[in-house]
Amino acid sequence: MSEPVRMRTPRLLIRLLDIEEAELLLRYRMENREHLRPWEPLRNTSHYTLDGCRQTIEAGLEAARSDRGFPFVMLSPDGGEMLGSFTFANVVRGVFQACHLGYGMARKSEGQGLMFEALDAAVRYAFGPLDFHRVMANYMPRNDRSGRLLERLGFEKEGYAKRYLKIEGLWEDHVLTAKIRTQG
Ligand SMILES: CC(C)(COP(=O)(O)OP(=O)(O)OC[C@H]1O[C@@H](n2cnc3c(N)ncnc32)[C@H](O)[C@@H]1OP(=O)(O)O)[C@@H](O)C(=O)NCCC(=O)NCCS
């Protein structure tokens, strides 16, 4: 993909992070450690170090270059603060043209419609420049907020997978949803 990987919405700048911006990621991870913990895999200590953040960013840039995944961050319009993140991961091309979408945002930025604003633009980007036909997003049944968000975005339920992802050290059931490109 030759286009720059970035989007602007009324309240957000959305793009990949550069290695020199590792401090933004570290601050976000530290501030939201407890908030994100129930919805994420167990993290090792390097997740909360500057070096660990640099490694995450480097791996993300390499994934985007090789069309394996796109780990976007949501920044304040001046780029000075990280408010959330989402990733198009597990890219499969060919007859599938699909990926998984994962997301999370800062506790202080919840409840303002910012994730909806980001993902609404991102899904259009996924069906446009990134050329996906299917974006899949899955959530734990008790994650009502996430379920409501996906419903508003037009994701449809496709199934229920038992013991699907290891979240906070436990294999958790997930509701499976997807949004499918209607044209092309
Ligand atoms: C899931 C998550 C991203 C949802 O965040 P969110 O802020 O609720 O999502 P939205 O951007 O859709 O915002 C909707 C909320 O903003 C409110 N809102 C305020 N202004 C709004 C506006 N201009 N437009 C739309 N909604 C607005 C809505 O009323 C709604 O609030 P409510 O849920 O209290 O009714 C967030 O809770 C999160 O990061 N959770 C932890 C990680 C996680 O669960 N990740 C997903 C794993 S599957």
The ligand as an SDF file (V2000), in Angstrom:
LIG
                    3D

 48 50  0  0  0  0  0  0  0  0999 V2000
  -15.2730   -0.3630   24.4810 C   0  0  0  0  0  0  0  0  0  0  0  0
  -14.9120    1.1160   24.4940 C   0  0  0  0  0  0  0  0  0  0  0  0
  -13.9330    1.4230   23.3800 C   0  0  0  0  0  0  0  0  0  0  0  0
  -16.2060    1.9170   24.2790 C   0  0  0  0  0  0  0  0  0  0  0  0
  -15.9330    3.2910   24.4820 O   0  0  0  0  0  0  0  0  0  0  0  0
  -17.1230    4.3690   24.4170 P   0  0  0  0  0  0  0  0  0  0  0  0
  -16.5630    5.6900   24.7290 O   0  0  0  0  0  0  0  0  0  0  0  0
  -18.2730    3.8500   25.2310 O   0  0  0  0  0  0  0  0  0  0  0  0
  -17.5470    4.2600   22.8920 O   0  0  0  0  0  0  0  0  0  0  0  0
  -18.1900    5.3390   21.9260 P   0  0  0  0  0  0  0  0  0  0  0  0
  -17.1330    6.1310   21.2690 O   0  0  0  0  0  0  0  0  0  0  0  0
  -19.1220    4.6010   21.0510 O   0  0  0  0  0  0  0  0  0  0  0  0
  -19.0110    6.3180   22.8590 O   0  0  0  0  0  0  0  0  0  0  0  0
  -20.3320    6.0010   23.2490 C   0  0  0  0  0  0  0  0  0  0  0  0
  -20.6630    6.7360   24.4950 C   0  0  0  0  0  0  0  0  0  0  0  0
  -20.3880    8.1370   24.3270 O   0  0  0  0  0  0  0  0  0  0  0  0
  -21.5990    8.8920   24.5390 C   0  0  0  0  0  0  0  0  0  0  0  0
  -21.4850   10.0860   23.6760 N   0  0  0  0  0  0  0  0  0  0  0  0
  -21.2520   11.3520   24.1150 C   0  0  0  0  0  0  0  0  0  0  0  0
  -21.1140   12.1820   23.1040 N   0  0  0  0  0  0  0  0  0  0  0  0
  -21.2870   11.4600   21.9580 C   0  0  0  0  0  0  0  0  0  0  0  0
  -21.2580   11.7950   20.5800 C   0  0  0  0  0  0  0  0  0  0  0  0
  -21.0160   13.0350   20.1650 N   0  0  0  0  0  0  0  0  0  0  0  0
  -21.4440   10.7980   19.6880 N   0  0  0  0  0  0  0  0  0  0  0  0
  -21.6960    9.5370   20.0900 C   0  0  0  0  0  0  0  0  0  0  0  0
  -21.7130    9.1620   21.4010 N   0  0  0  0  0  0  0  0  0  0  0  0
  -21.5190   10.1230   22.3230 C   0  0  0  0  0  0  0  0  0  0  0  0
  -22.7080    7.9150   24.2620 C   0  0  0  0  0  0  0  0  0  0  0  0
  -23.8860    8.2880   24.9230 O   0  0  0  0  0  0  0  0  0  0  0  0
  -22.1160    6.6400   24.8610 C   0  0  0  0  0  0  0  0  0  0  0  0
  -22.1550    6.7070   26.2700 O   0  0  0  0  0  0  0  0  0  0  0  0
  -22.8660    5.5590   27.1480 P   0  0  0  0  0  0  0  0  0  0  0  0
  -22.2310    4.2380   26.7660 O   0  0  0  0  0  0  0  0  0  0  0  0
  -22.5400    5.9710   28.5500 O   0  0  0  0  0  0  0  0  0  0  0  0
  -24.2920    5.6210   26.7620 O   0  0  0  0  0  0  0  0  0  0  0  0
  -14.2910    1.5220   25.8610 C   0  0  0  0  0  0  0  0  0  0  0  0
  -15.2310    1.3230   26.8780 O   0  0  0  0  0  0  0  0  0  0  0  0
  -13.0060    0.7890   26.2140 C   0  0  0  0  0  0  0  0  0  0  0  0
  -11.9390    1.1200   25.7510 O   0  0  0  0  0  0  0  0  0  0  0  0
  -13.1310   -0.2440   27.0840 N   0  0  0  0  0  0  0  0  0  0  0  0
  -11.9650   -0.9820   27.5610 C   0  0  0  0  0  0  0  0  0  0  0  0
  -11.3140   -1.8110   26.4890 C   0  0  0  0  0  0  0  0  0  0  0  0
  -12.2810   -2.6890   25.7450 C   0  0  0  0  0  0  0  0  0  0  0  0
  -13.2880   -3.1220   26.2700 O   0  0  0  0  0  0  0  0  0  0  0  0
  -11.9590   -2.9800   24.4900 N   0  0  0  0  0  0  0  0  0  0  0  0
  -12.7950   -3.7800   23.6220 C   0  0  0  0  0  0  0  0  0  0  0  0
  -12.5650   -5.2210   23.8020 C   0  0  0  0  0  0  0  0  0  0  0  0
  -13.6710   -6.1540   22.7590 S   0  0  0  0  0  0  0  0  0  0  0  0
  1  2  1  0
  2  3  1  0
  2  4  1  0
  2 36  1  0
  4  5  1  0
  5  6  1  0
  6  7  2  0
  6  8  1  0
  6  9  1  0
  9 10  1  0
 10 11  2  0
 10 12  1  0
 10 13  1  0
 13 14  1  0
 14 15  1  0
 15 16  1  0
 15 30  1  0
 16 17  1  0
 17 18  1  0
 17 28  1  0
 18 19  1  0
 18 27  1  0
 19 20  2  0
 20 21  1  0
 21 22  1  0
 21 27  2  0
 22 23  1  0
 22 24  2  0
 24 25  1  0
 25 26  2  0
 26 27  1  0
 28 29  1  0
 28 30  1  0
 30 31  1  0
 31 32  1  0
 32 33  2  0
 32 34  1  0
 32 35  1  0
 36 37  1  0
 36 38  1  0
 38 39  2  0
 38 40  1  0
 40 41  1  0
 41 42  1  0
 42 43  1  0
 43 44  2  0
 43 45  1  0
 45 46  1  0
 46 47  1  0
 47 48  1  0
M  END
$$$$
